[in-house]
Amino acid sequence: MIGELSSAGAGGPTIRPARPGDYAAARALAEVSGFEIPSTLAREASFAEVIAPGGVYIATADLPIGLLIAQPIAYDGDRPYTLWIELIIVHPSWRRRAVGTALYRALGGWARQLGIHGALTARRDEPAADALHRRVGFVAHRDDLLLWRFDE
């Protein structure tokens, strides 16, 4: 079921679609994680717009500990067929505990149900990010992009 709650593992955090009320916590999570605040978190109204179509997931363990923002970048009629991963962040104290993988699994399940074919993200020069992306299934697409095909 789209939007179904899931757990990252036994005793792990809950992964769920983001809601408008998550804005302040999502922004604080980005700030504490040392990320530059993207335009989708600059204002509460921007966050509400980006979560409306789906593709934005939050990991919680009493408080938000992870956030994934994906947006459709191309359409075939009204159906997106590619997503752009704008941001994936995990609170520093929760890193290396499969939270990022769980966020991507939730996104992949939702995307497959809607017939979305894949996701792109920028390649970063960060070993932890590279390892996460390989584990999920991203492969090199161009020098600066990684691609995750949902149908493989």
FENQUI-V739050 format. One record per residue. N is the residue number from 1. RES is the residue in three letters. SS is DSSP state (hx for helix, st for strand, lp for the rest). OMEGA is omega in whole degrees, -180 to 180 (* if undefined). Layout:
N;RES;SS;OMEGA  N;RES;SS;OMEGA
This chain:
1;MET;lp;179  2;ILE;lp;178  3;GLY;lp;180  4;GLU;lp;177  5;LEU;lp;176  6;SER;st;179  7;SER;st;180  8;ALA;lp;-179  9;GLY;lp;-179  10;ALA;lp;180  11;GLY;lp;-178  12;GLY;lp;-180  13;PRO;lp;175  14;THR;st;177  15;ILE;st;-180  16;ARG;st;174  17;PRO;st;178  18;ALA;lp;178  19;ARG;lp;180  20;PRO;hx;-180  21;GLY;hx;180  22;ASP;hx;-173  23;TYR;hx;-175  24;ALA;hx;-180  25;ALA;hx;179  26;ALA;hx;179  27;ARG;hx;178  28;ALA;hx;178  29;LEU;hx;178  30;ALA;hx;-179  31;GLU;hx;-178  32;VAL;hx;180  33;SER;lp;177  34;GLY;lp;179  35;PHE;lp;171  36;GLU;lp;-177  37;ILE;lp;179  38;PRO;lp;-178  39;SER;hx;-180  40;THR;hx;176  41;LEU;hx;-178  42;ALA;lp;-178  43;ARG;lp;179  44;GLU;hx;179  45;ALA;hx;178  46;SER;hx;179  47;PHE;hx;179  48;ALA;hx;179  49;GLU;hx;-176  50;VAL;hx;-180  51;ILE;hx;-176  52;ALA;hx;-179  53;PRO;lp;-177  54;GLY;lp;179  55;GLY;lp;176  56;VAL;st;-176  57;TYR;st;179  58;ILE;st;175  59;ALA;st;180  60;THR;st;171  61;ALA;lp;-168  62;ASP;lp;176  63;LEU;lp;176  64;PRO;st;-180  65;ILE;st;180  66;GLY;st;-178  67;LEU;st;175  68;LEU;st;178  69;ILE;st;176  70;ALA;st;-180  71;GLN;st;175  72;PRO;st;-180  73;ILE;st;177  74;ALA;st;-177  75;TYR;st;171  76;ASP;st;-169  77;GLY;lp;178  78;ASP;lp;-175  79;ARG;st;177  80;PRO;st;177  81;TYR;st;174  82;THR;st;176  83;LEU;st;172  84;TRP;st;177  85;ILE;st;-179  86;GLU;st;-172  87;LEU;st;166  88;ILE;st;-179  89;ILE;st;176  90;VAL;st;179  91;HIS;lp;-177  92;PRO;hx;-179  93;SER;hx;180  94;TRP;hx;-180  95;ARG;lp;180  96;ARG;lp;179  97;ARG;lp;174  98;ALA;lp;179  99;VAL;hx;179  100;GLY;hx;178  101;THR;hx;179  102;ALA;hx;177  103;LEU;hx;179  104;TYR;hx;178  105;ARG;hx;178  106;ALA;hx;179  107;LEU;hx;-179  108;GLY;hx;178  109;GLY;hx;178  110;TRP;hx;-177  111;ALA;hx;180  112;ARG;hx;180  113;GLN;hx;-179  114;LEU;hx;-180  115;GLY;lp;177  116;ILE;lp;-172  117;HIS;lp;-176  118;GLY;st;180  119;ALA;st;176  120;LEU;st;173  121;THR;st;178  122;ALA;st;175  123;ARG;lp;180  124;ARG;lp;178  125;ASP;lp;-178  126;GLU;lp;-178  127;PRO;hx;-179  128;ALA;hx;178  129;ALA;hx;177  130;ASP;hx;-179  131;ALA;hx;178  132;LEU;hx;-177  133;HIS;hx;176  134;ARG;hx;-179  135;ARG;hx;-179  136;VAL;hx;-180  137;GLY;lp;176  138;PHE;lp;175  139;VAL;st;178  140;ALA;st;178  141;HIS;st;172  142;ARG;st;180  143;ASP;lp;-174  144;ASP;lp;-176  145;LEU;st;172  146;LEU;st;-178  147;LEU;st;174  148;TRP;st;178  149;ARG;st;-178  150;PHE;lp;-176  151;ASP;lp;179  152;GLU;lp;*
